[in-house]
Amino acid sequence: MKAIQFESLGLPKDVLKIVDLPIPEPQPGEVRVKVVKANIIPADLMFIQGMYGLKPELPQIGGFEATGVIDALGEGVEMPLGSGVIFTNSGVWADYVCVTAKVIIPKPAPMSDDVACQAFVNPFTAYGMLMEANLGAGDWLLLTASASAFSKFVIQLTVQRGINVIGTVRRDEQKQALLDLGAKAIINEKTEGLYKSVKAATDGVMVKAAFDAVGGELGDKVLNTLQQNGTMFVYGLLSLQPIPLNSGLLIFKNLTIKGFWLSTWFAGLSKEQRFQIVPEVLGMLTKQELKADVEAYYTLDDIQKAVAHMKAPGRNGKILIDCSL
């Protein structure tokens, strides 16, 4: 089978290789999935560079999120062969992957593969962070990197709940699409003052919570936009720079900074919560109450072009790997 592998840590352009490997056999408790489409997310690129919360076991196949069909069963597993599934696992950029059956999510029949391959990480992170933020109708939320797929899911969920969203972008041409999606204001972080713009948009109320994916100097500016007792949730570090914390600001405004990682949050849910949340999120995606955008498709052979496109500025949708081509 064909797979995208790296034998050392580094930039994807330097370490990713197309390799031919034996088709894996499922172990007890596993299923083998014929991958149909896979997503490319920032965590994939961080993982390849050794900068993610999970460390690669070299040589390592790349990719975390995909959809496909069950191709073979390991001992002790009873699932319909040929059924569509959604899954996350390290090493999905390949024609076949073996996955623990317990982490498999059945793909709703009406859901397209385009949606299914990006139906877990970003939608459930958006749902989970809003759940943790505990915002109500009329509250204000600030999003950095608001043109990302994750932020678009957040905006759509907040519109449904009457929560007001302000987002930051780095290019003016990204603004209108996000305003059309339901954001109340979009700020160009490169050319507009964040504090003054947030103050104007909220009539001086400022924001109750912020979701930050950037860190660095922008993260520091975000802290200044929080209300008294506000909370900033940190879920990424696109700048690769730590946030320079203002201790006085934290003390006198009684601010809270919390990290968020989907795996940890999801593992902490009760069985009852999972049974409620998973169908709810998948149902919204299936009905297109949450829309997932796609900009381009690439084959495994074109992984370098796919990664370059994913990192290029001004994208308006996800970059997918289509293993059926």
N, C-alpha and C positions, 0 to 999 in steps of 0.2 A: 504494500500500500504506500501511497505518497503521504509525506508528513513534513511539517516545518519544524526544524529542530535547531537548538543551539547547544554547543559544547562548552562554551565559556560565557561569562557575563560581559555585557557591553551594549553599545548602541545596536538596535535592531539591524541597521544597514550594514553593520560590521560582522555580526555573529549569526544571523539567521541563515539557514541552509535548507534547500529542498533535498530530502533523503528518501530512499526507498527502504521500507522496513517490513518485516513479516506482519501479517494480519494477526492482532492479538487474540488470545483465547480467553473467554471470561472465566474467572475463578469463582468458587462457591460464593453465592450472594451477589454476584455481578450480572450485568447484562452487557452485551456488545451492541453498540449503536453504529449504524451506518450514517455518518454525518451528512446532512444535506446543506445546511448553511451555518456559518459561524460568524460571530460578532467580533469586532476589534474595539476594545475599550482602553482607556488610559492605564488601567491596572495591568493589562497585558504587557505594555511597554516598560512599565516600572519593574515588573517581574523579571523580564529579560535582562534588565540592568542590575538585578539584585537589590532593588530599592523598595520592594513590596513587603507586606507583612508575612508572606509565605516565601520560603527560600527554595529555589529550583534544586532538583536532584539531577545533576548533569550526567550524561546528556539529557536534555529536557525538550519535550515538544511544547510549543507555545499555545496560548489561547486558553480562555476560561469559560466562555459561554457559547452554547450552540443548540441546534435542534437537529433531529434526525429520526430514524426509524429503528426499532429493535430488530437486530439481525440474528442474535444468538443468546441463549440463556445459560448462566452458570448453574451449578448444582444448588437445589433448594429454591430456585426462583420460578415463579409461575406468573408469567405476563404474556400477553398476546404478541406473537411474532408479527412484525410488520406494522405495529402500532406507532404512531407519532409521539415523540417525547420532547420535553424541554429539560435541559440539564446544565449544571455548571460543574466543571472538573478541570484540574490542571492538565493541559495537553489535548485540547480539542481541535487544533489546527491539523487535522489528519483525516484520511478517508474513513477510518474506523477508530473507535475508542471504547474501552471497557470502563464501566462506571458502576459503583455500588447501587444496587437496585433501590435502596431506601431514599436516595437523593433524586430519583427520577420523578418528574412531574408529567402526567399525561397531557398531551397537547390537545386543547379543544378542537374538535373537528372543523369548525368554521374558521379557525385562526390560520392565517397564512404563515408560511415559513419565514418570510421577511420579518414578521412581528415576533414569531416564536423564538427566533434566535437572539432576540434582544428583550425577551419578556421577563427576565428575572432581575438582573443586577440593577439596572437603572430604575425600572418601575417600583420594585420593592424597596430600594433605598429611598426613593422619594416618599413612598407611603410611610416607611419606618421613621424617617426623620421628622415628617410632619406629626406623626404619632407622638414622638418624643418631645417635640416642641410644644405640643398641646395648645395650639393657637385656635382662637375662635373667630367668628365672623366680625369683621371690622378691624382685626389686628393687622399689624404691618410686619412683613418679612422681607429681608434683603438677601438676594442671591448674587454671589460672584460667578463669573463665567456663565452668565445666564443664557448664552446661545447654545450651551451643551445639550445633549439629549436628556441627561438627568434633569437639568433645570427646566426644560420644556415639559417634562412630566410633572414637576413640582407646580409649575404655573397652571397647568390644566387641572390639577387636583385642587389648588387653592381657589380657582374660579368657581368650582363646584361647591366650595365651602364658604365662600364670601370673604376669604382672606385677601388682603391687599399685598401685592408683590411689587418690589422695586428690584431691578436687575442691573448688573454692570456688564458692559461689553468693551471691546477695544476698537471697534469700527462702527462708524455711524450707520453704514448700510445694513447692519444687523438689527437695528432698532425696530423698524416698522413691523417685521414679522412677529416679534415678541410682544409688541403692543397689540397686534391683531389677535394674538393668542390669549390675551387677557391681562398682561402686566399693566400696572398703573403708571409706571415710569421706567425708562431705561436710560442709564447714565453711561456716557463714554468715560471710562476711568482714566484715559490718557489725556483728555482735553477738558474735563469738567471736574470741579471740586466736589468730592463725594459728600462731605458733611453738609455743605450748603445746599446741594441738590436734593439730598434726602430730607433736610429740614423743610425745603420749599415744597416737596412732593407730599409730605405728611402734615403740613401746616404746623410744624414745630413739635409734633408728637414724637417723632423718631421711630425706630423699629423695635419691636419686642424680641425678635429673634433674627439671626442671620445664619445662612448656610454658606460656608467658605470652602472653596476648592483650590485657592491660590496660595494663601499664606504670604510671607514676606511683608513688604511695605503696605500692600493692599489690605492684608489681614489686619494690620495695625489701624488703618483708616476705618475699616469696618467696625472695629471695636468702638470707635468714637461715635458711631451712628446709633448705638444701642440706647434704649431707654434705661432708666433706673431699674435694676433687677433683671436686665435683659440677658439673653443667652446667645452665645455664638457656638454653632456646631461646626467642627472642623472635620471634613471628610476627604480632603485631598491636599496636595502640595505642589501644584503645577509650577510654581515659581522655583521650587527646590530650595527655597529660603525659609528659615524659621520666622515666626511672627515675633517682632520685637515688642514684648509686652510692657505696657505702661502700668506699673504696680499701683500708682496712685489712682488711676482711672478705675482699675478693678476694685480697689478698696472703697472709694467714695461713691461709686455708682452701684456697688454690690453686684458686679457682673459675674457671669459664669461662662467658662469655656469648657466644652465637652467634645470629645472625639466620637466619631461614629464609623463603625465598620459593619457592613451588612451581615457577615458571617456571625459575628458576636451577637448582634441584635437578634438575628433569626434564631440562633441557638437558645437564646434566653426566653423565647416565647413559649407559652404553654401549648399543649396539644390543641386545646380548644381555640386558642388565638390563631394558630396556624390554619385550622379547619375553617375559620371564618375569613382570614385575610387572604389566603392563596386564591380561593375561588372568586373573591371580590375583585382582586386586582386583575386576574386573568379574564374575568367577565367584562371589566371595563375595556381591556385591550381588544377582546374579541368583538365587542359591540362598537369599537372605535370611539368610545367615550374618552379614552386615552389614545392618542394617535402617535405612532412611531414612524419617524421619517427615515427614508433611505436615499442616499445620494448616488451610490455607485456599487457595482459588484466586481469582484476580482476572483480569479482562480487561485489555487494553491501555488501554481507556478509563478504567479504575479504578486507574490506576497510583498516584495520590496516596493512595488508601485502602490499596493494597497496601503502599506504603512505610511509611505510618503504622503499619500492623499489624505489619510486620516490625520496627519500632523499639520497639514496645510491650513493656513488661515482662511476664514470665510466660508467654511463648510456649512451646509444647511441640512445635513442628514447623515445617517450612519454609513460607514463603509463596511460592507459585508464580504465574507469569503463564501463563494458558491461552489461547493464540492460536487454539484451535479453537472457542472459545465465540462 
